[in-house]
Amino acid sequence: MTSEAPPFWWEEPDWRVTALSPLSAIYALVAGRRMRHAPREKVEAPVLCVGNFTVGGTGKTPVAIALAEQARRMQLNPGFLSRGHGGSFAQPHIVDPHHDAAKHVGDEPLLLAEHAPVAVTPNRAVGARLLLEKLGCDFLIMDDGFQSARIHIDYALVVVDARHGIGNGRVIPGGPLRANIVDQLVFTSALLKMGEGIAADTVVRQAARAGRPIFEAHTAPSSKVTLAGRRFLAFAGIGHPDRFFDTVSEAGGELALTRPFPDHHFYSADELAELAATARKAGLGLITTAKDAARLRHGAAPPEFLDRLDVLEIDTVFELDHVPQRIIDETLDAWRQRRLRG
């Protein structure tokens, strides 16, 4: 699976979807069976998963951070579980935000590690035990991994982008879905609709008919951000860079130029030099996302590039203030019921 979703995944189905439909059917069958019959290991702590139905960004990492902050307010000691991106470890690895490289642990784990300990490993059950036994965590948040077969999930919050929804509604490789919606809804505790738009309305109705709670949230620039009256060359290597560009405008920045890159893109020295030269020639500032900045800070970006770079920090804002506490409370309740059942 590539990190960059093909554009036709987010368009009306065409001949490519038809041609790929046999492979999509096989993928869906295997993925659905895997989710239904997976021997998910139970660990000795509540497990909250923040995932998505599709390949591609939905804004789940800021949601996971917001929920970790809520857990701390409730006197819990959260830790994150992540598969990571770009590297692999024979043993589970605790992310060091000061020394680890993004190419080894991934950009999302580096961001998460600024808020709570992060264990990176494909085997999330092993990572969970490390966080519990070595670091004293008592509440685990999985960033992604909703379809994982490794660990029992007490509460699964699935994030759906309101602007892009589930794309063309087809399963990989014909579309962005990781499994059929019906198969995924069985394991969904609640749906979180992120942002404004109508593209997610169909799946929201499906979730509502299945009796799943529907929550809403949006991202907003951090109060630390001051962009008003400034002109920028904005660049981003995330799932849906248009969301980032819109947020820069909403924060008061003027977008003179934009440069989208593939999701999780590692910038070459030539690309950074071209961005810097273009911005300098046009008299523009450079601005990017926190995820891109994590890759740049822990990559090969020269100090002079980082010195002139603005980073758009964002927060997740729930439409109803009580929702984060409700999610944590219901995760804890599910865990207590799991312990009673043995």
DRENLUMVEX-43056 format. One record per residue (C-alpha): x, y, z. Coordinates in steps of 0.001 Angstrom, whole numbers, padded with zeros to 6 digits, always signed. Layout:
% residues N
XYZ
...
//
This chain:
% residues 342
+000000+000000+000000
+001467+003332-000968
+001347+006380+001286
-000065+008565-001486
-003685+007796-002301
-004465+007834-006053
-006632+010849-006960
-009322+008646-008539
-010078+007206-005094
-011722+010530-004239
-013675+010888-007469
-016792+009259-008931
-016073+005585-009807
-014792+005143-013355
-013243+002429-015525
-010274+002083-013187
-012560+001185-010292
-014366-001329-012510
-011096-002894-013627
-009897-003207-010052
-013193-004463-008620
-012150-008173-008542
-009066-007285-006507
-011137-005008-004270
-013579-007856-003626
-010750-010178-002591
-009166-007517-000381
-012529-006778+001263
-013182-010465+001908
-009790-010995+003533
-009928-007746+005538
-013438-008433+006815
-012597-011976+007823
-009437-010795+009560
-011372-008233+011602
-014078-010742+012582
-011789-013606+013567
-008698-011864+014875
-007419-013229+018223
-007100-009774+019813
-004933-009957+022925
-006332-008329+026055
-003985-006097+028020
-004267-004870+031603
-005345-001319+030818
-008089+000512+028927
-007418+000775+025185
-008908+003651+023180
-008361+003499+019424
-008525+006605+017247
-008725+005244+013724
-010313+005680+010337
-012139+003646+007727
-009829+004704+004915
-006254+005143+003811
-005309+008806+003920
-005415+011581+006494
-008549+012349+008477
-007016+014463+011243
-006914+011619+013759
-003514+012455+015289
-004669+015839+016702
-007752+014010+018001
-005551+011441+019765
-003536+014278+021327
-006702+016048+022511
-007927+012835+024140
-004568+012276+025850
-004797+015773+027296
-008303+014988+028537
-007052+011763+030111
-004399+013728+031982
-007061+016125+033271
-008832+013044+034634
-005683+012045+036564
-004766+009259+034159
-001293+008561+032773
-001790+008013+029017
+000573+006403+026563
+000341+006106+022774
+000596+003002+020622
+001720+003488+017029
+002894+001299+014207
+005175+004101+013045
+006003+004930+009460
+009082+004410+007358
+011089+002305+009806
+010769-000949+011664
+012117-002335+014903
+012810-005916+015904
+011747-004887+019408
+009188-002263+020487
+010754+001161+020648
+009937+004079+022958
+010158+007264+020917
+012750+009827+021960
+011468+013142+020545
+014888+014726+020941
+017025+012148+019157
+014900+009827+016981
+014672+010482+013250
+011327+010711+011484
+012510+008253+008825
+012892+005627+011562
+009882+006195+013832
+007559+008338+011674
+006348+011908+011922
+003146+011148+013840
+004934+009308+016691
+007313+012255+017053
+004349+014615+017412
+002616+012307+019870
+005787+011969+021944
+005582+015678+022778
+002435+014878+024785
+002890+011351+026211
+005157+008292+025865
+004909+006499+022521
+005663+002853+021800
+006335+002121+018128
+005859-001476+016995
+003632-003413+014590
+002683-005641+017542
+000653-003205+019599
+000022-005729+022372
+003786-005934+022974
+004033-002145+022863
+001180-001905+025364
+002965-004108+027875
+006101-001976+027541
+004156+001224+028281
+002381-000379+031231
+005294-002185+032841
+008228+000134+032127
+006657+003603+032011
+003685+003272+034345
+001011+004220+031817
-002550+003300+032816
-004519+004426+029757
-003535+003493+026199
-004436+005417+023043
-003857+003825+019659
-003191+006302+016880
-004542+004284+013941
-004666+000501+014101
-008465+000212+014069
-008149-002790+011751
-005337-004297+013846
-005630-007952+014805
-003096-007741+017625
-004911-006122+020544
-008369-005879+022088
-009882-002398+021729
-012221-001198+024481
-013454+001848+022554
-012976+002587+018854
-013480+006183+017773
-013440+006347+013972
-012613+009745+012462
-014165+010718+009113
-013216+013840+007187
-016359+015817+006320
-014882+017137+003088
-013578+013873+001629
-015696+011262+003406
-014880+007723+002301
-014011+008740-001247
-015597+006597-003929
-016726+004089-001300
-014692+001204-002734
-012147-001009-001001
-008399-001006-001765
-007085-001022-004515
-010180+000431-006218
-010789+002950-003452
-009573+004147-000069
-011587+001852+002221
-009554-000624+004281
-012551-002977+004478
-016265-002834+003707
-018072-000259+005839
-020481-002883+007205
-017573-004992+008458
-015899-001975+010055
-019016-000592+011722
-019339-003785+013761
-016209-002763+015678
-016923+000982+015778
-017926+002518+019129
-018555+006038+017806
-017971+008189+014746
-016265+011590+014813
-017045+013853+011858
-014182+016291+011370
-014697+019687+009758
-017388+021007+007456
-018757+019387+004323
-021249+016813+003122
-018969+014080+001757
-019215+012090+005004
-023007+012321+005291
-023662+008881+003786
-021374+007033+006191
-022650+009159+009083
-026190+007986+008295
-024982+004388+008105
-023349+004705+011506
-026444+006330+012997
-028656+003530+011665
-026267+001057+013297
-026838+002845+016613
-023395+004423+016852
-023051+007864+018497
-022042+010661+016117
-019747+013391+017413
-018446+016456+015586
-015220+018407+015825
-012991+020682+013785
-009402+021815+013790
-008475+025381+014621
-005159+027231+014641
-003513+027239+018043
-003819+030465+019989
-000030+030767+019606
-000371+031236+015838
-000104+034809+014486
-000315+034887+010692
-002521+037898+010029
-001227+040225+007332
+001581+037913+006220
+002061+036319+002788
+003259+032740+002479
+004450+029920+000318
+002662+027043+002048
+003805+023453+001536
+002641+020172+003026
+003175+016441+002638
+000011+015143+004319
-003032+013145+003256
-005179+016123+002262
-002984+019246+001989
-005947+021384+000917
-007173+021263+004530
-003907+022764+005689
-003969+025489+003050
-007505+026453+004078
-006481+026599+007736
-003631+028991+006933
-006154+031298+005256
-008566+030972+008171
-005747+031990+010518
-005303+035226+008561
-002359+034284+006371
-002382+035099+002654
-001535+032148+000430
+000523+033468-002473
+001833+030016-003485
+001095+026438-002436
+003122+023255-002886
+001456+019904-002110
+003643+016829-001667
+002796+013129-001099
+001727+012020+002376
+004682+011421+004760
+007040+012923+002169
+010723+013167+003070
+012080+016336+001493
+015317+016266-000451
+017943+018974-000161
+017074+020122-003694
+013373+020431-002851
+014106+022499+000252
+016501+024709-001680
+013838+025268-004374
+011201+026145-001782
+013537+028574-000033
+014642+030234-003284
+011084+030607-004579
+009894+032127-001312
+012854+034482-001108
+012426+035675-004692
+008712+036395-004158
+009211+037955-000732
+007152+035255+000986
+007369+033456+004279
+007490+029654+004394
+004854+027759+006355
+004083+024069+006822
+002286+021616+009105
+003455+020298+012450
+003847+016820+010919
+006042+018159+008117
+008042+020175+010634
+008678+017014+012662
+010104+015347+009555
+012214+018394+008778
+013543+018896+012309
+014549+015257+012559
+015766+014984+008985
+018283+016767+006816
+016801+020276+006777
+019537+022892+007192
+019261+025193+010235
+018825+028290+008064
+015734+026716+006455
+014222+025858+009830
+014982+029345+011147
+012766+030995+008534
+010015+028364+008678
+006644+029007+010323
+004750+025978+011635
+000974+025983+011818
+000061+024374+015139
-003551+023202+015310
-005921+022042+018039
-008932+019753+017843
-012082+021537+019012
-015064+019334+019845
-018433+020900+019073
-019680+019766+022505
-017204+020329+025326
-018198+017220+027273
-017456+014760+024442
-013755+014061+025242
-014627+013199+028845
-017514+011030+027663
-015177+009093+025351
-012649+008526+028143
-015396+007551+030609
-016943+005044+028200
-013521+003553+027475
-012969+003091+031210
-016434+001565+031623
-015807-000914+028795
-012481-001875+030361
-014086-002467+033768
-016732-004662+032143
-013981-006563+030338
-012198-007210+033646
-015398-008438+035290
-015984-010882+032445
-012441-012158+032854
//
